[in-house]
């Protein structure tokens, strides 16, 4: 073995260099704090204080950002590309109601195909109890579980009930943001999120293809936490008569933009529209517009209360900063920010009601 002048084997030095380089590559570069402070000072909807900006630090950056803007967070360059959420790779939507995590399989997804019920309390993942865990911890557990060929989900029809296990195979594909089901003369269109260039076209196509004269249409926005604002506006414009106002937006400078319903053939209304405490952002905007124009009866619980819009601002390190940059008002200049949208017909715990029970409830109202 050849050696250098200090007596160390050259091969050993090469191995050490490879290890050092690998360790360096695995350590994320420090976020550009000065640039982030500058962006916040110029773009944040509601100006913050210099004290909070100076206090931002790399090790706890997102904690500091949430103290400035509850919806702001820094995305590292390696995470900026989209990735299927761990639960969605199993075809499952997870949400929490009264400290209990619930699982709702996607229509036609892997979980539904193995027989998981429409709505169930999640008890365990691969035999590990998740009772009392947060959604964030469960997401990390699922991320690890998805590395295997099969994930075992144990669920019960109600909290405290007997659990039943289902073997679900993860998939790289994500279910469509639109799901349509028919139950007799009732059409239920579910929107799980508003995806750019996808949700509005899919909604229009499925609505026009499936809805027949005499059908009752239910728009299910339970658990819809938002997404692309303009997809929600496009769907609202499919119902609201031409030229009528949809929303107005404003930035930190007070510059306002009014959005009106476009011309074109309108879809049939009125609708039944379901919301719950998780319905937020773009989901609330669509709900509020249809409610204002008396085009839907809103059923369920008061929504989350997030009538603001975030922008992903690119940074010089290749990462990005999600920041609240726009406020949103309905045509009467009210906002759902902090208040949510109030349903016309309250229906407590609608999040965990089976669809057939919701349909029966609506049918009993006789509208």
N, C-alpha and C positions, 0 to 999 in steps of 0.2 A: 504494500500500500504506500503510495506516495504521500509525503507529509510536507507541510510548509515549514518556514524557518522557526516557528514557535513550537513545532512538534505535534500539532493537531492534525489528524487525518483529514485530507481534503474532502473525502466523502462525508465525514461527520459535519464539516462546515457547510457543505451543500445542503444536507438534510436540515441543519439548523436554520439556514436561510429560507428554505421552503416553508418551514414551520412558522417563522417570524412573518413572512409575507402573507401566509394564509391567515394568521391571527390579525394582521393589519387589515386585510381585506374584509374580515368578518366584523370589524369594529366600524360602526357607522360614523361618517364624518359629522362634526359638530354642525348643528343647524345655523344658518346665517342670521344671528340674532338682530344685528343692526338693521339688516334688510327687512326682517319681519316687523321690527318696531316702526320702521319708516312706512311700510305698507299699511299697518294698522292706523297710524296717525293720519294717513291720507284717505283711506278707503272705508274704515269702520263706520257703520250707520250712525251710531251714537258715540261722539268723541269720549275718550277715556283720559285718565290722568297720567302725567309723566312718571309718577311714583310707580304705578302698576307696570308701565312699559319698562322702566329701568329694572324692575324686580324679575323680569323674565330671565330664565336661565335654562341652559341646555338639558340638564338632568331631569327637570320637572317642567318642561316647556308646556305641555298640554294642560297641566294643572294650572299654570299661570295664565294661559290663554283663556281657559274657562272662567277665570276670575274677571276677565275683561269682557268676554263675549261667550255666553253659555253654549253657543253652537260652533265656536272656533276650534280648530285643531290643526296641527302640523302633520303633514304626511311625508314620511321619508321617501327618498327617490326609489328605493327598492320596493316600496309598497304602493307606489302611485298607480301602477297598472292595475286594472280591475281584476278581482279574484272572487270566485263564487264564495259566498258566506258558508261556513261549515254546515249549518243546518239545511241550507238550500241544496247542498250537494246530496242530501238524503231526501230531498223533496218534502221538507218539513218547514213550517213556519213556527217559530217559538215566540211566545210572549208571556208576560207575567200579569196575573190578576190576583190581588190580595195575597201576595207573598207566595203564590203557587205558580210554577211554570207550566204552561199548557202547550200542547203540540197539535198543530193543524196540518195534516198532509195536503200537498198540492194535488189538484185533480190530475190523474194520470201519471203522477210522479212515483218514484221508487217505493216510498212508504205506503202510499195507497195501494199499489199493486200487490204488496204482501199482506194486505188486509187490515192495516191500521185503521181504527175508527175515525170518523170525521173530526171529532174533537176529543182530546183526552188529556189527563194530568200526567206530566212526565215524571216518572219515579226514579229511573236509573238509566245509565249508559254503560253498556258492557259490564253489567253487574254492580257498578259503582253508584251508590245513591247520590242523587242531586237535590234532595230535599233540603231547603234552606240556602242553596247556592244562588248566586246572582247570574243574570243572563251572560255577563262577561265571562265568568268562570266556566259556565256551561259551554260557551262558544269555544274556549280554549280546550276544554276536554273533548269536544267534538272534533276539533281540528286535529288532535292527536289520534282520535279513534278512526278518522277518515283515512288514515294511512293504511288501514287494514282492508281486506277484501269485503268484510261484512261487519256492520255495526249493529249491536243488539240494543234496541230501545225497549224499555219496560214502561208501560203506561197503564193507567186505570181510568175508568169512565168518570170517576169523581175523586177528589182528594180523600185519601184514607181508604179507598176501595182496593179490591184485590187486583194486583198487577198481572199483566200478560205481556210476554216478550215477543218482539218481532225482529227478524233478521233482515236488515235493509242493506242493499249494496250501494255504496256511494257512486255518484256519477259526476262527470266533469261539466255536464250541461246544466243550464238553469232553466227552470220552467218559465213559460211565458208569463208576462205581467198581467195578462188577461185570461180569465177563465169563465166560460159560459156553460150553464146547466139549465135543463128544462125539467120542470115538475108540473105536469099537466099543462094548464094555460099560463103558468108562471115561468118567466125567464129570469134567471139570476145571473147577472154579470158581475164578476168579482174583479176588482183591480187591487193587486197586492202592492204595486208601486208604479210610479210614472217614469217610464224609461224613454229617453230621447229618441225620436224618430221610430218608435215602436208601439207605444201604448195607444196613442190616438188613432193611427191607421188601423191597428188591430181591433180597437173598439168599434170604429165605424164599419169595418168589414163584417164583423160578427153580428153587430146589431142589425144591419140591413139584411143579412142573409138569414137570420134566425127568427126575428120578431115578426109575428103575423098579426093581422087584425083580430082583436079580441084578447090578445095576450096582455098579461100584467107584467110589467118590467120592474125588477128589483136591482138596484145598483148597490153592491156590497162593498163598502169602503172600511169595514172593520179591520183594524190592524194595519191600515195603509199609512205608513209614516211619512209619505211624501215622494220626492223625486223631482223630476223636471217640471218646473212651473208652467212652461209653455205648452207641455202636453195636456195639462189640466185645463188651460185656457182654450186650447183647440177643441177639447171635448165639450166644454161649456158652450162654445160657439156653435156646436152642432145642434143645440136645443134653443138657445136664446135668439129671439128675432133679430134680424139684421139691423145694425146701427145702434142697438142698445148697449149701454156700458157694461163691461165685465168687472174690471178692477182698475185702480190707479196705483202706480208705484212711485216712490220718492227715495232719493238718496240723501246723503249727509249735507249736500249743498242746497237741498230743498227743491231740486229739479224733479218735476213730476212728469209721468208718462201715463196717458189714458189709453186703455185698451177697450175696443168696441167689438161687438159680434160681427163677423164677416158675412158677406152675402152667400147665398147658396141654399139648397134645399135643406130643411130642418128635419131632424128626427122627431118621432112622435113622443109626446109627453102628456101628462105628468108621469113622474116616476115615484117609486118608493126608494128611499136612499137610507142605507144603514151605516151608522157611525158608532164608534166607542171611544174610550179614553185614549186609545193609541192612535186614532185618526189624527193626522197632523199635516202641517205645511200644505203641499199641493192638494192633498186630500181634503183639507179644510177649505181651501180656496174654491175648489169645485163645488163642495157642499154649500158654502155660503152664497155663491153666485146663483145656483139653482133655487136656493131657498128665497133669496131676495126677489127673484123674478117669478116666484110662485110656480115653479116648474117641477117641484119635488116635495113630497112629504118626508120629513126627516125623522127617522125612528132610531132610538137607542139612547146613548149617554152623551153628556157634554164632551166635546172633542178636546184635544190636548191644549191648543192655544198657542200656535206658532205661525202667526201671519207675518213672517219675514222671510227673506230669501238670501241664500248663501252663494258666494262665488268662489270657485277654486282658482286661486291666483298663483301662477307659476313662479318659482324662485330660482335663483342663480345656481343653486346646488343640484338642480334637477328634481327637487321635491316640490311641494305645494302647500298653500295655506288656505284652508276653508274659512271664510270670513263673512259675517252678516253685512251685506252691503245695501240691501233694499228693504224698505218697509212697504206693506201692502194694505190698501183700503178697499172696501166694498163700495158700490155706487153711492151709498148714503153716507160715505166718509167714516163709517165705523170700521173697526179692526177686531180680529179675533185674537190678537196677540195678548197672551196672559189670561184671556177669558174663555176661549174656545167658542165653538158654534153650539147653540142650544137646540136640541131636537124639538120638533113640534109634538112628537109623541114619545115620552120617556119610556124606556124599556131597560130596567136595571140588569146588569150582568149580561148584556147581549153578547159580549165577547165570547162567552163560553156556552151559548145556546146553540143547539143543533139547527141546521138550516130548515128542516121540516117544522120545527117548533116556531121559528121566526115567521115562516110562511103562514102557518096556522094563525099566529098572532095578527098578521097583516090581514088575512082573510076575514078574521072575526070583526075587524073594524068596519068592513063593508063599504070601502071607498073604491 
